[in-house]
Every structure is written in structure tokens, then in C-alpha cells.
Amino acid sequence: MLKRKNSKGFILVELMIVVAIIGILAALVLPKFANILNKARRANTLATLNGIRSAVNIAYSDLGIHHSGTDLPGVLIPTYISKIGEAKLPGTTLANSNAINYGSAALGEDYYFVDLAGWAYTNDATQLAAIGEFHIATTQIDAITSVVPAPAWHTY
């Protein structure tokens, strides 16, 4: 029987097995980590949307009318909200944006929610049923949700 000399350390095969195990574990964990980041971005966007909607509603309550101009941040900041947060849209081709796109619901969804990124605000005073509505400004699909079929971002 062959006896090993008094060696201190690991042989190459042992090190290769350890590296292979670490590689397999990394291959399993990294996709889940990316999905967790996307879910966090999605949750952040929906929380920001709700915060801005609340500020719009409180401003309406105080002022008695919905803002119909194109300077919504000027009305909301700093009295009703500290800043307009970013719309982070994972799973889309759009960059993060805190821009507000103003439009009219009468022009139709294809005009109002064009993939501009950021937010969409209905500021048309002739559209009494829709004025003051605040949405995410894209018709792209929210692929992060577990609902099937996945909703479009602007439906939130």
C-alpha cells in the first residue's frame, strides 16, 4: 500500500472539487439574486406611485381642484411631498426616470402612455372623470409580477 508522505496541504483534485462545488452553488444563487433585485425595484416603484398619488389627492383636498398645468412638482413640493421619486421599471427597455408626462385621457392610451418612462399625469380639465389620475408612463408588461397574464405597468 502506498503511503502519503507527511504533506501539509491539499492536493489538486481536492481543490478542483471545491471550486466546482462553489461554481454550482453560484450558478444556482445568482439568477435568484437578480430576480430579488428586480422585485425590490418593482416594489419601490409601486410605493413611490402610491406616495405621489396620495400627495395629489391631499393637494386636491386642500386646493379644491386638480392641478391642470404642467408643473405638478411645483404644486406638490415641498408642501405635500419632498420629491418626485423615480419610476424603476425592471424587465423593460426603459431607464429609471422621475419625469412627469402630461396628457389627456381623451387622446387615448396609445398617446398617453407611450413608452416615455417616468410618470403620466392627466391634466386635461375637460376630462373630469380622469383629471388628476397618476400612472406609470409605459404600456410595457410588468414581467416581475406573479400574476398571469402579466399586467401592463400603466394599469397600476
Beta strands, then each sheet from edge to edge (+ up, - down):
strand 1: 100-103
strand 2: 119-122
strand 3: 134-136
sheet 1: 1+ 2+ 3-
end
